[in-house]
Amino acid sequence: MTPLAYSIEEVAEMTAIGRSRIYAAIREGRLVAHKFGRRTVIRSESLRAFLDSLEQVPPSVAT
């Protein structure tokens, strides 16, 4: 079963994106996060939408 939400640490580990960059994306409104008490969580749908919104790297042209 897929988790409904992840902690900042889990997102950083799964995506290899640093915690500071994740917090910056939240501040910029690019990544939606929710608070439950002192804990910040990111819903799996929000994480997927954020990753899908990132710039796609064009494939290399083989010569």
C-alpha positions in Angstrom: 0.0 0.0 0.0 1.3 3.4 -1.0 1.6 5.9 1.9 -0.8 8.8 1.8 1.8 11.3 2.9 5.5 11.7 3.6 7.7 13.7 5.9 10.2 16.2 4.6 13.0 13.7 5.4 11.3 10.9 3.5 10.7 13.1 0.4 14.4 14.2 0.5 15.5 10.6 0.7 13.2 9.3 -2.0 13.9 12.1 -4.5 17.5 12.9 -3.7 16.5 16.5 -3.4 18.0 18.3 -0.4 15.8 19.4 2.5 16.5 23.1 1.9 15.5 22.8 -1.7 12.2 21.0 -0.6 11.5 23.8 1.9 12.3 26.4 -0.8 9.8 24.7 -3.2 7.2 24.8 -0.4 7.8 28.5 0.2 7.6 29.3 -3.5 4.3 27.5 -3.8 5.6 24.8 -6.1 5.2 22.0 -3.6 2.1 21.8 -1.4 2.7 20.8 2.2 0.4 20.4 5.2 1.0 20.9 8.9 -0.2 18.5 11.6 0.9 20.1 14.8 4.6 20.7 14.4 5.0 18.0 11.7 5.1 19.0 8.0 3.7 16.4 5.6 3.5 16.2 1.9 0.7 14.2 0.4 1.7 11.7 -2.3 -0.5 13.4 -4.9 1.3 16.7 -4.2 4.7 15.1 -4.5 3.7 13.5 -7.8 2.4 16.8 -9.2 5.5 18.6 -8.1 7.8 16.1 -9.8 5.7 16.1 -12.9 6.0 19.9 -13.0 9.8 19.9 -13.1 11.5 20.8 -16.4 12.1 17.7 -18.5 15.6 17.1 -19.7 15.7 16.6 -23.5 17.2 13.2 -24.5 20.8 13.3 -25.7 21.3 13.1 -29.4 23.5 10.1 -30.2 26.1 10.8 -32.8 
